[in-house]
Amino acid sequence: MTAIPLVLVHGHPFDHTMWRPQIEAFSASRLVLAPDLRGYGAPPVSSPVGLFEDFARDIEALLDGLDVPACVLAGLSMGGQIAMDCYRRFPERIRGLVLADTFPAAERPEGVKARHAMADRLLREGMRGYADEVLDKMVAPYASPEVKAHVHHMMTATRPESAAAALRARAARPDYRELLTRVTVPALVLVGADDTYTPVSDAEAMHAALPESELHVVEGAAHLPNLERAGEFNAVLGQFLAKVDARS
């Protein structure tokens, strides 16, 4: 049985090290790709995005460049929305879809306004104040000091220009709710039980929309269960990958 490559798409405002526990857990058994998104990473190897679909184009180019014909695609938060956009662009290359702590709807007018206002603030003030404010929402207040430190470092290491560009692009992203009803591959929906950014109700709605999906709520975690409860997250993801491998 061939192990399908796994592509991990990080959230905002993080980098590929967000996926460190998953890279360590699955790299011995399959090809794992966890790229820094355009404008992210230290130092970033590319300029910020102009359009939200630029992220999906970059993932497709990565697969092309490495001659990877198909993959399981996993994304968390903004990464989940990028994964949905990838499915919109090249569904024939995706064998399984993992959507963690994300939501498919387009922004409402107030959401568009808020993202642009935050982009302006980050350009004006930098990342540290924002990182300090949201740390206990990104991860639960009871998360380990090591996880908190890692998440805070990723946020403060992100260039304000890149974060602002992503916020503006994300404000104009399409609505993926109808797309989810047309997904023809197995899907796994995960969410932290204490996530206030993308609550369990959002995950339940995606689970209901997807024709073939399973839902797992990670207790004792907020917006980043892959870091906060890495063992449980990896166990659920590993079972899903095994199912996709057997099917393929």
Secondary structure by P-SEA (a helix, b strand, c coil): ccccbbbbbbccccccccaaaaaaacccccbbbbbcccccccccccccccccaaaaaaaaaaaaaacccccbbbbccaaaaaaaaaaacccccccbbbbcccccccccaaaaaaaaaaaaaaaacccaaaaaacccccccccccaaaaaaaaaaaaaccaaaaaaaaaaaaacccaaaaaaacccbbbbbbbcccccccaaaaaaaaaacccbbbbbbcccccccccccaaaaaaaaaaaaaaaaaac
